């Protein structure tokens, strides 16, 4: 009985050692791949940010039609939100005056 327990523990130790070795080997390659991908992504983001900052610093540049449309839409949405708030306030005051009369 003691021999089976000893052999079982030795088997677990062998599997643990093999797992550590394989984990170390494949872990290094995975980390190297992920690091390369992150550096590539970082360089693309830096290039995009640089392009945006350089194009944003030019004040004489003509406005892109899509940008103008987005800006107009944002302004219209802001006006609509203000109108909804005004309407809600008017409804609330009308409801309050009806409640006080009854």
MOPAC internal coordinates of N, CA, C and O (Angstrom, degrees):
PM7 1SCF
backbone

  N    0.0000 0     0.00 0     0.00 0    0    0    0
  C    1.4423 1     0.00 0     0.00 0    1    0    0
  C    1.5204 1   110.91 1     0.00 0    2    1    0
  O    1.2310 1   119.99 1   137.23 1    3    2    1
  N    1.3112 1   117.62 1   -42.77 1    3    2    1
  C    1.4620 1   120.90 1   179.20 1    5    3    2
  C    1.5166 1   111.33 1   -65.34 1    6    5    3
  O    1.2310 1   120.27 1   148.48 1    7    6    5
  N    1.3307 1   117.08 1   -31.52 1    7    6    5
  C    1.4615 1   120.95 1   179.66 1    9    7    6
  C    1.5223 1   110.27 1   -67.03 1   10    9    7
  O    1.2310 1   119.99 1   139.00 1   11   10    9
  N    1.3333 1   117.62 1   -41.00 1   11   10    9
  C    1.4628 1   120.67 1   179.34 1   13   11   10
  C    1.5264 1   111.28 1   -65.23 1   14   13   11
  O    1.2310 1   120.09 1   140.59 1   15   14   13
  N    1.3077 1   117.44 1   -39.41 1   15   14   13
  C    1.4712 1   120.54 1   178.79 1   17   15   14
  C    1.5220 1   109.63 1   -66.04 1   18   17   15
  O    1.2310 1   120.28 1   138.40 1   19   18   17
  N    1.3283 1   117.06 1   -41.60 1   19   18   17
  C    1.4659 1   121.36 1   179.77 1   21   19   18
  C    1.5238 1   110.22 1   -63.97 1   22   21   19
  O    1.2310 1   120.44 1   135.12 1   23   22   21
  N    1.3361 1   116.76 1   -44.88 1   23   22   21
  C    1.4636 1   120.37 1   178.68 1   25   23   22
  C    1.5270 1   111.01 1   -64.55 1   26   25   23
  O    1.2310 1   120.72 1   143.08 1   27   26   25
  N    1.3121 1   116.23 1   -36.92 1   27   26   25
  C    1.4566 1   120.38 1   178.53 1   29   27   26
  C    1.5247 1   110.46 1   -65.04 1   30   29   27
  O    1.2310 1   119.70 1   136.99 1   31   30   29
  N    1.3172 1   118.17 1   -43.01 1   31   30   29
  C    1.4647 1   121.92 1   178.33 1   33   31   30
  C    1.5262 1   110.58 1   -65.76 1   34   33   31
  O    1.2310 1   120.37 1   141.16 1   35   34   33
  N    1.3379 1   116.91 1   -38.84 1   35   34   33
  C    1.4646 1   120.39 1   177.23 1   37   35   34
  C    1.5238 1   110.22 1   -64.01 1   38   37   35
  O    1.2310 1   120.21 1   140.73 1   39   38   37
  N    1.3212 1   117.21 1   -39.27 1   39   38   37
  C    1.4738 1   121.11 1   177.15 1   41   39   38
  C    1.5225 1   111.63 1   -62.84 1   42   41   39
  O    1.2310 1   120.95 1   136.05 1   43   42   41
  N    1.3389 1   115.79 1   -43.95 1   43   42   41
  C    1.4646 1   119.12 1   177.30 1   45   43   42
  C    1.5269 1   111.43 1   -62.25 1   46   45   43
  O    1.2310 1   120.48 1   139.34 1   47   46   45
  N    1.3332 1   116.69 1   -40.66 1   47   46   45
  C    1.4621 1   120.70 1   179.13 1   49   47   46
  C    1.5325 1   110.97 1   -64.21 1   50   49   47
  O    1.2310 1   120.52 1   141.00 1   51   50   49
  N    1.3454 1   116.60 1   -39.00 1   51   50   49
  C    1.4664 1   120.23 1   178.83 1   53   51   50
  C    1.5213 1   110.72 1   -65.52 1   54   53   51
  O    1.2310 1   120.60 1   137.20 1   55   54   53
  N    1.3247 1   116.47 1   -42.80 1   55   54   53
  C    1.4657 1   120.35 1   178.83 1   57   55   54
  C    1.5329 1   110.20 1   -65.30 1   58   57   55
  O    1.2310 1   120.47 1   139.98 1   59   58   57
  N    1.3287 1   116.71 1   -40.02 1   59   58   57
  C    1.4530 1   120.74 1   178.14 1   61   59   58
  C    1.5281 1   111.22 1   -62.88 1   62   61   59
  O    1.2310 1   120.48 1   135.14 1   63   62   61
  N    1.3191 1   116.69 1   -44.86 1   63   62   61
  C    1.4684 1   120.58 1   179.59 1   65   63   62
  C    1.5278 1   110.72 1   -64.22 1   66   65   63
  O    1.2310 1   120.69 1   136.38 1   67   66   65
  N    1.3213 1   116.29 1   -43.62 1   67   66   65
  C    1.4709 1   119.48 1   178.15 1   69   67   66
  C    1.5195 1   111.59 1   -63.31 1   70   69   67
  O    1.2310 1   120.49 1   140.51 1   71   70   69
  N    1.3321 1   116.66 1   -39.49 1   71   70   69
  C    1.4654 1   120.21 1   177.83 1   73   71   70
  C    1.5039 1   112.08 1   -64.30 1   74   73   71
  O    1.2310 1   120.80 1   139.47 1   75   74   73
  N    1.3275 1   116.08 1   -40.53 1   75   74   73
  C    1.4643 1   119.10 1   178.43 1   77   75   74
  C    1.5196 1   111.50 1   -64.62 1   78   77   75
  O    1.2310 1   120.50 1   137.86 1   79   78   77
  N    1.3324 1   116.64 1   -42.14 1   79   78   77
  C    1.4664 1   120.39 1  -179.59 1   81   79   78
  C    1.5237 1   110.25 1   -65.53 1   82   81   79
  O    1.2310 1   120.46 1   130.60 1   83   82   81
  N    1.3401 1   116.73 1   -49.40 1   83   82   81
  C    1.4701 1   119.32 1  -179.71 1   85   83   82
  C    1.5277 1   111.25 1   -65.21 1   86   85   83
  O    1.2310 1   120.28 1   141.27 1   87   86   85
  N    1.3298 1   117.07 1   -38.73 1   87   86   85
  C    1.4606 1   120.19 1   177.72 1   89   87   86
  C    1.5090 1   112.28 1   -62.74 1   90   89   87
  O    1.2310 1   120.83 1   140.15 1   91   90   89
  N    1.3289 1   116.02 1   -39.85 1   91   90   89
  C    1.4610 1   119.81 1   178.89 1   93   91   90
  C    1.5240 1   110.96 1   -66.35 1   94   93   91
  O    1.2310 1   120.73 1   134.58 1   95   94   93
  N    1.3328 1   116.21 1   -45.42 1   95   94   93
  C    1.4704 1   119.85 1  -177.96 1   97   95   94
  C    1.5200 1   111.52 1   -65.22 1   98   97   95
  O    1.2310 1   120.63 1   128.18 1   99   98   97
  N    1.3413 1   116.40 1   -51.82 1   99   98   97
  C    1.4582 1   119.07 1  -177.77 1  101   99   98
  C    1.5259 1   111.86 1   -74.33 1  102  101   99
  O    1.2310 1   120.51 1   150.19 1  103  102  101
  N    1.3213 1   116.64 1   -29.81 1  103  102  101
  C    1.4587 1   119.54 1   176.92 1  105  103  102
  C    1.5065 1   111.96 1   -62.66 1  106  105  103
  O    1.2310 1   120.59 1   140.37 1  107  106  105
  N    1.3273 1   116.48 1   -39.63 1  107  106  105
  C    1.4667 1   119.73 1   178.45 1  109  107  106
  C    1.5247 1   111.05 1   -64.27 1  110  109  107
  O    1.2310 1   120.11 1   137.93 1  111  110  109
  N    1.3239 1   117.39 1   -42.07 1  111  110  109
  C    1.4667 1   118.93 1  -179.36 1  113  111  110
  C    1.5237 1   110.86 1   -69.00 1  114  113  111
  O    1.2310 1   120.40 1   143.33 1  115  114  113
  N    1.3296 1   116.85 1   -36.67 1  115  114  113
  C    1.4685 1   119.01 1   178.55 1  117  115  114
  C    1.5230 1   110.16 1   -67.44 1  118  117  115
  O    1.2310 1   120.31 1   137.10 1  119  118  117
  N    1.3151 1   117.01 1   -42.90 1  119  118  117
  C    1.4666 1   120.21 1   178.56 1  121  119  118
  C    1.5265 1   110.28 1   -63.11 1  122  121  119
  O    1.2310 1   120.10 1   141.10 1  123  122  121
  N    1.3125 1   117.41 1   -38.90 1  123  122  121
  C    1.4662 1   120.33 1   178.52 1  125  123  122
  C    1.5336 1   110.30 1   -64.23 1  126  125  123
  O    1.2310 1   120.16 1   137.93 1  127  126  125
  N    1.3353 1   117.31 1   -42.07 1  127  126  125
  C    1.4646 1   120.54 1   178.62 1  129  127  126
  C    1.5257 1   111.43 1   -64.94 1  130  129  127
  O    1.2310 1   120.47 1   135.07 1  131  130  129
  N    1.3125 1   116.70 1   -44.93 1  131  130  129
  C    1.4607 1   120.42 1  -178.92 1  133  131  130
  C    1.5315 1   110.47 1   -66.66 1  134  133  131
  O    1.2310 1   120.61 1   141.06 1  135  134  133
  N    1.3222 1   116.44 1   -38.94 1  135  134  133
  C    1.4655 1   119.63 1   177.98 1  137  135  134
  C    1.5265 1   110.93 1   -62.94 1  138  137  135
  O    1.2310 1   120.39 1   137.79 1  139  138  137
  N    1.3177 1   116.87 1   -42.21 1  139  138  137
  C    1.4644 1   120.42 1   177.19 1  141  139  138
  C    1.5160 1   111.96 1   -62.47 1  142  141  139
  O    1.2310 1   120.70 1   137.81 1  143  142  141
  N    1.3221 1   116.27 1   -42.19 1  143  142  141
  C    1.4652 1   119.91 1   178.69 1  145  143  142
  C    1.5217 1   111.26 1   -64.75 1  146  145  143
  O    1.2310 1   120.40 1   140.04 1  147  146  145
  N    1.3314 1   116.85 1   -39.96 1  147  146  145
  C    1.4587 1   120.07 1  -179.99 1  149  147  146
  C    1.5329 1   111.25 1   -67.34 1  150  149  147
  O    1.2310 1   120.01 1   141.45 1  151  150  149
  N    1.3261 1   117.58 1   -38.55 1  151  150  149
  C    1.4634 1   120.23 1   177.23 1  153  151  150
  C    1.5249 1   110.75 1   -65.19 1  154  153  151
  O    1.2310 1   120.64 1   140.87 1  155  154  153
  N    1.3206 1   116.37 1   -39.13 1  155  154  153
  C    1.4589 1   120.28 1   178.12 1  157  155  154
  C    1.5271 1   110.66 1   -64.31 1  158  157  155
  O    1.2310 1   120.74 1   134.83 1  159  158  157
  N    1.3215 1   116.20 1   -45.17 1  159  158  157
  C    1.4576 1   120.56 1   179.05 1  161  159  158
  C    1.5287 1   110.84 1   -64.46 1  162  161  159
  O    1.2310 1   120.46 1   139.46 1  163  162  161
  N    1.3166 1   116.74 1   -40.54 1  163  162  161
  C    1.4578 1   121.01 1   179.54 1  165  163  162
  C    1.5238 1   111.01 1   -62.82 1  166  165  163
  O    1.2310 1   120.39 1   137.85 1  167  166  165
  N    1.3256 1   116.87 1   -42.15 1  167  166  165
  C    1.4655 1   119.24 1   179.94 1  169  167  166
  C    1.5209 1   111.08 1   -66.10 1  170  169  167
  O    1.2310 1   120.19 1   144.86 1  171  170  169
  N    1.3368 1   117.24 1   -35.14 1  171  170  169
  C    1.4697 1   119.54 1   177.58 1  173  171  170
  C    1.5142 1   111.28 1   -67.92 1  174  173  171
  O    1.2310 1   120.30 1   139.17 1  175  174  173
  N    1.3357 1   117.03 1   -40.83 1  175  174  173
  C    1.4565 1   120.47 1   179.09 1  177  175  174
  C    1.5216 1   110.65 1   -65.43 1  178  177  175
  O    1.2310 1   120.28 1   138.79 1  179  178  177
  N    1.3169 1   117.08 1   -41.21 1  179  178  177
  C    1.4656 1   120.50 1   178.19 1  181  179  178
  C    1.5324 1   110.28 1   -62.72 1  182  181  179
  O    1.2310 1   120.27 1   138.23 1  183  182  181
  N    1.3263 1   117.09 1   -41.77 1  183  182  181
  C    1.4657 1   120.20 1   178.66 1  185  183  182
  C    1.5299 1   110.95 1   -63.73 1  186  185  183
  O    1.2310 1   120.62 1   139.13 1  187  186  185
  N    1.3225 1   116.42 1   -40.87 1  187  186  185
  C    1.4646 1   120.17 1   178.74 1  189  187  186
  C    1.5252 1   111.01 1   -65.94 1  190  189  187
  O    1.2310 1   120.28 1   135.77 1  191  190  189
  N    1.3266 1   117.07 1   -44.23 1  191  190  189
  C    1.4574 1   120.21 1   178.44 1  193  191  190
  C    1.5258 1   111.34 1   -62.32 1  194  193  191
  O    1.2310 1   120.34 1   138.71 1  195  194  193
  N    1.3162 1   116.95 1   -41.29 1  195  194  193
  C    1.4575 1   120.54 1   178.68 1  197  195  194
  C    1.5219 1   110.62 1   -62.27 1  198  197  195
  O    1.2310 1   120.63 1   137.05 1  199  198  197
  N    1.3209 1   116.40 1   -42.95 1  199  198  197
  C    1.4631 1   120.42 1   178.67 1  201  199  198
  C    1.5220 1   111.09 1   -62.51 1  202  201  199
  O    1.2310 1   120.66 1   137.04 1  203  202  201
  N    1.3328 1   116.34 1   -42.96 1  203  202  201
  C    1.4610 1   119.35 1  -179.47 1  205  203  202
  C    1.5247 1   111.65 1   -67.20 1  206  205  203
  O    1.2310 1   120.24 1   140.02 1  207  206  205
  N    1.3176 1   117.14 1   -39.98 1  207  206  205
  C    1.4596 1   119.49 1   179.53 1  209  207  206
  C    1.5229 1   111.27 1   -67.46 1  210  209  207
  O    1.2310 1   120.59 1   140.82 1  211  210  209
  N    1.3261 1   116.48 1   -39.18 1  211  210  209
  C    1.4580 1   118.69 1  -179.96 1  213  211  210
  C    1.5204 1   111.29 1   -69.85 1  214  213  211
  O    1.2310 1   119.88 1   141.59 1  215  214  213
  N    1.3173 1   117.84 1   -38.41 1  215  214  213
  C    1.4606 1   119.54 1   179.32 1  217  215  214
  C    1.5192 1   111.15 1   -74.33 1  218  217  215
  O    1.2310 1   120.18 1   151.55 1  219  218  217
  N    1.3340 1   117.25 1   -28.45 1  219  218  217
  C    1.4603 1   120.21 1   178.36 1  221  219  218
  C    1.5127 1   112.81 1   -74.96 1  222  221  219
  O    1.2310 1   119.87 1   156.27 1  223  222  221
  N    1.3256 1   117.85 1   -23.73 1  223  222  221
  C    1.4661 1   120.46 1  -178.76 1  225  223  222
  C    1.5221 1   111.75 1   -78.42 1  226  225  223
  O    1.2310 1   119.72 1   163.52 1  227  226  225
  N    1.3089 1   118.15 1   -16.48 1  227  226  225
  C    1.4630 1   121.55 1   179.59 1  229  227  226
  C    1.5275 1   108.30 1   -84.07 1  230  229  227
  O    1.2310 1   120.09 1   -76.83 1  231  230  229
  N    1.3257 1   117.42 1   103.17 1  231  230  229
  C    1.4675 1   120.79 1  -176.02 1  233  231  230
  C    1.5173 1   112.52 1   -80.91 1  234  233  231
  O    1.2310 1   119.53 1   162.12 1  235  234  233
  N    1.3143 1   118.51 1   -17.88 1  235  234  233
  C    1.4583 1   121.11 1  -179.11 1  237  235  234
  C    1.5272 1   112.73 1   -89.17 1  238  237  235
  O    1.2310 1   120.19 1  -176.29 1  239  238  237
  N    1.3053 1   117.25 1     3.71 1  239  238  237
  C    1.4600 1   120.47 1  -178.14 1  241  239  238
  C    1.5282 1   109.82 1   -71.07 1  242  241  239
  O    1.2310 1   120.26 1   -38.75 1  243  242  241
  N    1.3230 1   117.10 1   141.25 1  243  242  241
  C    1.4568 1   119.18 1   178.29 1  245  243  242
  C    1.5385 1   110.42 1   -68.07 1  246  245  243
  O    1.2310 1   120.96 1   -30.56 1  247  246  245
  N    1.3190 1   115.77 1   149.44 1  247  246  245
  C    1.4679 1   120.75 1  -178.50 1  249  247  246
  C    1.5227 1   108.74 1   -78.91 1  250  249  247
  O    1.2310 1   121.51 1   -49.05 1  251  250  249
  N    1.2939 1   114.71 1   130.95 1  251  250  249
  C    1.4594 1   121.33 1   177.70 1  253  251  250
  C    1.5318 1   108.84 1   -67.03 1  254  253  251
  O    1.2310 1   119.42 1   -41.85 1  255  254  253
  N    1.3485 1   118.72 1   138.15 1  255  254  253
  C    1.4650 1   119.87 1   179.99 1  257  255  254
  C    1.5300 1   112.74 1   -58.99 1  258  257  255
  O    1.2310 1   120.25 1   143.75 1  259  258  257
  N    1.3143 1   117.14 1   -36.25 1  259  258  257
  C    1.4648 1   119.18 1   179.16 1  261  259  258
  C    1.5251 1   110.58 1   -66.93 1  262  261  259
  O    1.2310 1   120.41 1   140.55 1  263  262  261
  N    1.3182 1   116.81 1   -39.45 1  263  262  261
  C    1.4645 1   120.56 1   177.93 1  265  263  262
  C    1.5191 1   110.76 1   -64.99 1  266  265  263
  O    1.2310 1   120.69 1   139.09 1  267  266  265
  N    1.3278 1   116.29 1   -40.91 1  267  266  265
  C    1.4612 1   120.19 1   178.69 1  269  267  266
  C    1.5244 1   110.85 1   -64.53 1  270  269  267
  O    1.2310 1   120.55 1   140.51 1  271  270  269
  N    1.3312 1   116.56 1   -39.49 1  271  270  269
  C    1.4631 1   120.14 1   178.75 1  273  271  270
  C    1.5250 1   111.08 1   -66.09 1  274  273  271
  O    1.2310 1   120.33 1   139.57 1  275  274  273
  N    1.3206 1   116.97 1   -40.43 1  275  274  273
  C    1.4669 1   120.40 1   178.87 1  277  275  274
  C    1.5271 1   110.00 1   -65.04 1  278  277  275
  O    1.2310 1   120.66 1   139.58 1  279  278  277
  N    1.3369 1   116.34 1   -40.42 1  279  278  277
  C    1.4669 1   120.04 1   179.45 1  281  279  278
  C    1.5268 1   110.53 1   -65.49 1  282  281  279
  O    1.2310 1   120.11 1   137.40 1  283  282  281
  N    1.3360 1   117.39 1   -42.60 1  283  282  281
  C    1.4610 1   120.81 1   178.73 1  285  283  282
  C    1.5324 1   110.57 1   -63.96 1  286  285  283
  O    1.2310 1   120.75 1   140.29 1  287  286  285
  N    1.3109 1   116.17 1   -39.71 1  287  286  285
  C    1.4617 1   120.20 1   178.86 1  289  287  286
  C    1.5274 1   110.63 1   -64.84 1  290  289  287
  O    1.2310 1   120.46 1   139.75 1  291  290  289
  N    1.3165 1   116.72 1   -40.25 1  291  290  289
  C    1.4626 1   120.59 1   178.89 1  293  291  290
  C    1.5309 1   110.73 1   -64.00 1  294  293  291
  O    1.2310 1   120.39 1   139.08 1  295  294  293
  N    1.3258 1   116.87 1   -40.92 1  295  294  293
  C    1.4589 1   120.16 1   178.51 1  297  295  294
  C    1.5247 1   111.03 1   -65.67 1  298  297  295
  O    1.2310 1   120.15 1   138.62 1  299  298  297
  N    1.3296 1   117.33 1   -41.38 1  299  298  297
  C    1.4641 1   120.80 1   178.44 1  301  299  298
  C    1.5223 1   110.98 1   -64.80 1  302  301  299
  O    1.2310 1   120.41 1   141.33 1  303  302  301
  N    1.3260 1   116.83 1   -38.67 1  303  302  301
  C    1.4613 1   120.49 1   178.44 1  305  303  302
  C    1.5192 1   110.64 1   -65.41 1  306  305  303
  O    1.2310 1   120.20 1   141.59 1  307  306  305
  N    1.3161 1   117.22 1   -38.41 1  307  306  305
  C    1.4620 1   121.13 1   177.50 1  309  307  306
  C    1.5274 1   110.84 1   -64.14 1  310  309  307
  O    1.2310 1   120.39 1   137.48 1  311  310  309
  N    1.3287 1   116.86 1   -42.52 1  311  310  309
  C    1.4653 1   120.51 1   177.83 1  313  311  310
  C    1.5213 1   110.99 1   -64.32 1  314  313  311
  O    1.2310 1   120.29 1   139.93 1  315  314  313
  N    1.3306 1   117.06 1   -40.07 1  315  314  313
  C    1.4573 1   120.93 1   178.83 1  317  315  314
  C    1.5251 1   110.84 1   -64.47 1  318  317  315
  O    1.2310 1   120.39 1   138.65 1  319  318  317
  N    1.3136 1   116.86 1   -41.35 1  319  318  317
  C    1.4669 1   120.42 1   179.04 1  321  319  318
  C    1.5241 1   110.42 1   -63.75 1  322  321  319
  O    1.2310 1   120.02 1   140.71 1  323  322  321
  N    1.3285 1   117.57 1   -39.29 1  323  322  321
  C    1.4622 1   120.63 1   178.04 1  325  323  322
  C    1.5252 1   110.88 1   -65.88 1  326  325  323
  O    1.2310 1   120.23 1   140.00 1  327  326  325
  N    1.3293 1   117.17 1   -40.00 1  327  326  325
  C    1.4627 1   120.76 1   178.54 1  329  327  326
  C    1.5327 1   110.99 1   -65.55 1  330  329  327
  O    1.2310 1   120.18 1   140.90 1  331  330  329
  N    1.3196 1   117.25 1   -39.10 1  331  330  329
  C    1.4678 1   120.82 1   178.34 1  333  331  330
  C    1.5244 1   110.33 1   -64.62 1  334  333  331
  O    1.2310 1   120.39 1   138.29 1  335  334  333
  N    1.3367 1   116.85 1   -41.71 1  335  334  333
  C    1.4660 1   120.03 1   178.42 1  337  335  334
  C    1.5268 1   111.02 1   -64.24 1  338  337  335
  O    1.2310 1   120.03 1   138.90 1  339  338  337
  N    1.3337 1   117.55 1   -41.10 1  339  338  337
  C    1.4605 1   121.19 1   178.18 1  341  339  338
  C    1.5225 1   110.53 1   -63.59 1  342  341  339
  O    1.2310 1   120.52 1   137.19 1  343  342  341
  N    1.3108 1   116.61 1   -42.81 1  343  342  341
  C    1.4647 1   121.15 1   179.19 1  345  343  342
  C    1.5244 1   110.79 1   -64.63 1  346  345  343
  O    1.2310 1   120.19 1   138.06 1  347  346  345
  N    1.3185 1   117.24 1   -41.94 1  347  346  345
  C    1.4609 1   120.85 1   179.62 1  349  347  346
  C    1.5250 1   110.73 1   -64.81 1  350  349  347
  O    1.2310 1   120.61 1   141.55 1  351  350  349
  N    1.3277 1   116.44 1   -38.45 1  351  350  349
  C    1.4650 1   119.43 1   178.05 1  353  351  350
  C    1.5219 1   110.60 1   -66.62 1  354  353  351
  O    1.2310 1   120.25 1   139.86 1  355  354  353
  N    1.3252 1   117.12 1   -40.14 1  355  354  353
  C    1.4595 1   120.80 1   178.46 1  357  355  354
  C    1.5254 1   110.75 1   -65.32 1  358  357  355
  O    1.2310 1   119.99 1   139.09 1  359  358  357
  N    1.3131 1   117.63 1   -40.91 1  359  358  357
  C    1.4733 1   121.35 1   178.02 1  361  359  358
  C    1.5197 1   110.89 1   -63.98 1  362  361  359
  O    1.2310 1   120.76 1   139.85 1  363  362  361
  N    1.3271 1   116.16 1   -40.15 1  363  362  361
  C    1.4550 1   120.34 1  -179.19 1  365  363  362
  C    1.5315 1   110.55 1   -66.22 1  366  365  363
  O    1.2310 1   120.16 1   138.48 1  367  366  365
  N    1.3306 1   117.29 1   -41.52 1  367  366  365
  C    1.4747 1   119.60 1   178.99 1  369  367  366
  C    1.5122 1   110.81 1   -69.36 1  370  369  367
  O    1.2310 1   119.59 1   143.31 1  371  370  369
  N    1.3419 1   118.38 1   -36.69 1  371  370  369
  C    1.4684 1   121.28 1   177.42 1  373  371  370
  C    1.5266 1   109.95 1   -66.22 1  374  373  371
  O    1.2310 1   119.61 1   139.94 1  375  374  373
  N    1.3050 1   118.34 1   -40.06 1  375  374  373
  C    1.4608 1   121.68 1   178.76 1  377  375  374
  C    1.5233 1   110.79 1   -66.36 1  378  377  375
  O    1.2310 1   120.91 1   143.05 1  379  378  377
  N    1.3273 1   115.87 1   -36.95 1  379  378  377
  C    1.4660 1   120.56 1   179.62 1  381  379  378
  C    1.5302 1   110.43 1   -67.96 1  382  381  379
  O    1.2310 1   120.12 1   140.47 1  383  382  381
  N    1.3424 1   117.37 1   -39.53 1  383  382  381
  C    1.4663 1   119.92 1  -179.59 1  385  383  382
  C    1.5187 1   110.37 1   -70.67 1  386  385  383
  O    1.2310 1   119.15 1   145.04 1  387  386  385
  N    1.3211 1   119.23 1   -34.96 1  387  386  385
  C    1.4694 1   122.11 1   177.18 1  389  387  386
  C    1.5264 1   109.69 1   -68.67 1  390  389  387
  O    1.2310 1   119.89 1   142.28 1  391  390  389
  N    1.2990 1   117.82 1   -37.72 1  391  390  389
  C    1.4590 1   121.61 1  -179.91 1  393  391  390
  C    1.5252 1   111.03 1   -68.03 1  394  393  391
  O    1.2310 1   119.69 1   145.33 1  395  394  393
  N    1.3309 1   118.20 1   -34.67 1  395  394  393
  C    1.4611 1   120.61 1  -179.66 1  397  395  394
  C    1.5246 1   111.49 1   -75.54 1  398  397  395
  O    1.2310 1   119.54 1   151.43 1  399  398  397
  N    1.3333 1   118.48 1   -28.57 1  399  398  397
  C    1.4604 1   122.20 1   178.99 1  401  399  398
  C    1.5302 1   111.98 1   -73.04 1  402  401  399
  O    1.2310 1   120.24 1   147.98 1  403  402  401
  N    1.3422 1   117.14 1   -32.02 1  403  402  401
  C    1.4602 1   118.86 1  -176.64 1  405  403  402
  C    1.4765 1   111.61 1   -91.02 1  406  405  403
  O    1.2310 1   120.10 1   180.00 1  407  406  405

